[in-house]
Each structure stands twice: as C-alpha cells, then as structure tokens.
Amino acid sequence: MGSDGHMQDPLNGFSDRKVALVIIDVQNKFVDPEGPVMESLMKRMDRINEAADAFRRTGNPVVVVLFDGDSHSPGRENPDGLVDGLRTSETDEFVHKSYMNSFRETDLEEVVKKHGCTGVVLAGLVAQYCVISTYYAAFDHGLVPYMLKGGIASNIEEKADSVERICKCVGMEDILGNVNFSGKA
C-alpha cells in the first residue's frame, strides 16, 4: 500500500517483466459448436490471436497448452484438434497436460523460464477451471500471472467476467507498452 492507502503498481511490474503468452485448452473437445463455450470463445478469438501475433512479432514466446484426457463431447470429430480460428505458428511451443492446472506434471515452467520469462499472460478455456487453476499455480512456480483481458472464455459469461475481476488482467495497451514489446510491434 502506498502512503495514500491505495495499492501501488497493481500490475506488479508488468511494464518491464518478460512474459510468455500461454493459451490453454482451445481444443474441439471442450466446445460444442452450438454451445455457450464456443459462443464465448468466438467473442474472444480475435483478442487471443491479436495478442499471439504481437508476442510472435516481437520475439516473445507463445505456448499452447493441450489437454490429453478424454473428450468432454464423445464422438466429436478431431477432439484433440485446435478450434478453427486459433492461429498458431511453427515458433509456438506446445505443452501437454493431464490436469486442470497447466503446471502440474508438465514442463510448462521450464518452457516459460528457458525464454527468460518471469511471468505469464493466460488466455483460453475455461475461465473458472483450467485458466484460473493455472493462474494460481503460477505463483508456486515463481512466475507472476496475468489474465489477457477479453481473452478467457467460459460456459457462463458471468464466470469469465468474475475471473477477470478477481485476477490481474492486462490488455493489448499494457502488452504493447511493455519494454519487451515496445518498438518491435
């Protein structure tokens, strides 16, 4: 707290922290093409792609996390595939997981830290499950987490909004204002 009683630096040094974008579980197995998760994701896909493009253009890492467990919608074609519309690149790193927490029994921490990152910006599915679980676990791995404002989807819109309200969020202006992005994007 500052002398005025207000929290100082609510983004905890984001402007000069090297961060990786971590896109969680944007896979067919989690979305019914006609359901609320797909609707929520489609409202946010442009923001996720915009952030990923900025990370790639500036040499900052993009990590795509994939859940290797059973499909939530048995019989769906290509359940492990990425949802149409999510842009990836050959420079992206891919991490496979078996739990909600993307750090649990994976190499996510090592992948992020090998790029010199001390923080992660999280996007993807589902806000109140895998995304927030990964957010809180990041602290245990010595990383400072942030949510991508407008980049986390849910089966219930109010839950995505609630997760954004209780977590530190960064928007594109914060990302592009970071010294690791400035002048490169």
Backbone torsions as a table, in degrees:
resi	resn	phi	psi	omega
1	MET	NA	141.1	175.7
2	GLY	-81.1	175.4	179.9
3	SER	-63.6	-20.6	179.0
4	ASP	-88.4	3.3	178.0
5	GLY	86.8	-0.1	-179.9
6	HIS	-99.1	150.9	178.4
7	MET	-65.1	134.4	176.4
8	GLN	-91.2	146.7	174.4
9	ASP	46.2	68.0	-176.8
10	PRO	-61.4	-19.0	178.2
11	LEU	-95.1	9.1	170.8
12	ASN	50.8	55.3	175.7
13	GLY	74.3	23.1	-176.0
14	PHE	-59.7	-35.1	-171.4
15	SER	-61.4	-22.2	177.5
16	ASP	-125.9	9.0	179.9
17	ARG	-83.8	133.0	173.8
18	LYS	-78.3	126.0	-175.3
19	VAL	-128.5	152.7	173.4
20	ALA	-108.1	143.6	171.3
21	LEU	-87.4	125.9	179.6
22	VAL	-117.0	115.0	-178.9
23	ILE	-102.5	118.3	-170.0
24	ILE	-105.7	124.8	165.3
25	ASP	56.7	34.8	177.2
26	VAL	-84.6	69.9	-174.6
27	GLN	-122.1	152.7	-179.7
28	ASN	-56.0	-32.6	-175.2
29	LYS	-62.7	-17.7	-177.1
30	PHE	-102.9	-2.0	-175.7
31	VAL	-130.5	128.0	168.4
32	ASP	-84.2	126.2	-176.3
33	PRO	-53.4	-24.6	-179.5
34	GLU	-107.2	5.6	-172.1
35	GLY	-96.8	177.5	-175.3
36	PRO	-68.3	-29.6	178.2
37	VAL	-67.0	-44.2	178.6
38	MET	-62.2	-42.8	178.9
39	GLU	-60.5	-45.5	179.0
40	SER	-63.4	-43.8	-179.5
41	LEU	-64.6	-42.3	-177.8
42	MET	-64.4	-30.2	175.6
43	LYS	-67.1	-21.7	-172.9
44	ARG	-112.6	-8.8	-174.8
45	MET	-59.6	-41.1	179.4
46	ASP	-61.3	-39.8	179.7
47	ARG	-67.0	-41.9	178.7
48	ILE	-61.6	-47.1	179.9
49	ASN	-65.8	-38.8	177.8
50	GLU	-60.5	-45.6	179.0
51	ALA	-64.5	-46.4	-179.3
52	ALA	-60.2	-41.8	179.0
53	ASP	-62.7	-41.5	178.7
54	ALA	-64.6	-41.5	177.7
55	PHE	-61.5	-46.8	-177.6
56	ARG	-64.9	-45.3	-179.0
57	ARG	-58.1	-31.7	-174.3
58	THR	-101.1	7.6	177.3
59	GLY	76.4	16.2	176.6
60	ASN	-92.4	144.0	-171.2
61	PRO	-72.8	144.1	171.0
62	VAL	-117.4	126.1	179.4
63	VAL	-118.8	126.8	177.8
64	VAL	-105.3	121.4	-179.6
65	VAL	-99.8	130.4	-178.4
66	LEU	-120.1	132.9	177.8
67	PHE	-86.7	126.7	-176.8
68	ASP	-94.8	1.8	-178.3
69	GLY	-78.7	-171.9	-178.7
70	ASP	-61.5	153.4	177.1
71	SER	-72.0	143.9	175.1
72	HIS	-80.2	-8.3	179.1
73	SER	-134.4	81.1	-178.2
74	PRO	-53.2	142.8	179.3
75	GLY	89.4	-7.5	179.2
76	ARG	-68.6	138.2	177.8
77	GLU	-68.8	133.6	178.0
78	ASN	49.6	58.1	-175.5
79	PRO	-61.9	-30.4	-179.1
80	ASP	-82.9	-10.1	-178.9
81	GLY	-71.0	159.3	176.8
82	LEU	-75.3	148.0	177.3
83	VAL	-62.3	134.7	176.8
84	ASP	-54.9	135.4	178.7
85	GLY	107.8	-21.7	176.5
86	LEU	-80.3	120.6	179.7
87	ARG	-88.8	131.4	175.1
88	THR	-123.6	171.4	-178.3
89	SER	-139.2	158.5	176.8
90	GLU	-65.9	-15.6	177.5
91	THR	-84.8	-11.6	179.6
92	ASP	-68.0	149.8	173.8
93	GLU	-97.9	145.2	178.3
94	PHE	-120.3	132.1	179.6
95	VAL	-124.0	135.3	179.1
96	HIS	-106.3	141.5	-178.5
97	LYS	-135.5	164.9	177.9
98	SER	-126.7	0.6	-177.7
99	TYR	-129.2	168.5	176.9
100	MET	-59.5	-49.1	-178.8
101	ASN	-69.9	116.1	-176.3
102	SER	-68.1	-12.0	176.7
103	PHE	-89.3	-22.3	-173.0
104	ARG	-68.6	118.0	177.2
105	GLU	55.3	36.9	174.9
106	THR	-129.9	178.1	175.9
107	ASP	-103.4	22.9	-178.6
108	LEU	-57.2	-46.3	180.0
109	GLU	-57.0	-47.4	-178.2
110	GLU	-63.7	-42.5	179.7
111	VAL	-60.6	-45.5	-178.8
112	VAL	-67.0	-47.1	-175.6
113	LYS	-71.1	-26.9	179.1
114	LYS	-66.0	-19.7	176.6
115	HIS	-90.4	4.8	179.1
116	GLY	78.9	17.3	-177.3
117	CYS	-83.3	144.2	174.9
118	THR	-116.4	4.7	179.5
119	GLY	-152.8	166.3	177.8
120	VAL	-133.3	142.7	170.9
121	VAL	-108.4	121.7	-174.3
122	LEU	-101.5	141.5	176.2
123	ALA	-143.8	163.3	173.0
124	GLY	119.0	-144.4	-170.0
125	LEU	-123.8	155.4	-29.0
126	VAL	-94.3	134.9	-170.3
127	ALA	-46.0	-52.8	-172.4
128	GLN	-85.5	2.5	178.4
129	TYR	-119.2	-95.4	-173.0
130	CYS	-65.2	-37.0	-176.2
131	VAL	-69.2	-49.3	-178.6
132	ILE	-70.6	-31.0	176.0
133	SER	-62.3	-42.7	178.2
134	THR	-67.8	-38.2	179.0
135	TYR	-56.6	-53.4	-177.5
136	TYR	-70.0	-32.0	178.9
137	ALA	-68.8	-27.2	-179.2
138	ALA	-55.7	-38.7	179.2
139	PHE	-58.6	-39.5	-179.6
140	ASP	-67.4	-15.7	-179.5
141	HIS	-107.0	14.6	176.5
142	GLY	73.0	23.3	179.8
143	LEU	-118.3	144.4	177.7
144	VAL	-94.6	121.9	-177.6
145	PRO	-95.6	151.5	173.5
146	TYR	-140.1	149.5	172.0
147	MET	-95.7	144.6	173.3
148	LEU	-78.2	112.4	-180.0
149	LYS	-58.0	124.5	-178.0
150	GLY	77.1	16.7	-176.3
151	GLY	-124.3	9.7	177.5
152	ILE	-120.5	131.8	-174.4
153	ALA	-111.9	161.7	-178.7
154	SER	-150.0	166.5	172.4
155	ASN	-77.8	-14.8	178.1
156	ILE	-132.5	112.9	-174.4
157	GLU	-52.2	-39.6	-178.2
158	GLU	-61.8	-30.4	179.5
159	LYS	-71.4	-40.1	175.9
160	ALA	-61.6	-43.8	178.2
161	ASP	-62.3	-41.5	180.0
162	SER	-64.3	-42.4	178.8
163	VAL	-61.9	-42.3	177.4
164	GLU	-62.2	-36.6	-178.8
165	ARG	-69.2	-34.3	-175.3
166	ILE	-92.9	-11.5	-178.1
167	CYS	-111.0	159.8	173.8
168	LYS	-71.0	127.2	-179.8
169	CYS	-118.9	147.9	172.8
170	VAL	-125.9	141.9	175.8
171	GLY	-103.9	-179.0	-179.2
172	MET	-62.3	-34.3	178.8
173	GLU	-65.0	-37.1	176.0
174	ASP	-66.2	-44.5	-178.2
175	ILE	-62.8	-50.4	-177.4
176	LEU	-70.1	-19.8	176.9
177	GLY	-84.6	-10.8	178.8
178	ASN	-66.2	139.3	-177.5
179	VAL	-60.0	-24.0	178.7
180	ASN	-78.9	-8.3	178.1
181	PHE	-114.0	-29.4	-175.1
182	SER	-55.1	136.1	176.1
183	GLY	74.6	-2.9	-178.8
184	LYS	-110.7	-25.9	-172.7
185	ALA	-79.2	NA	NA
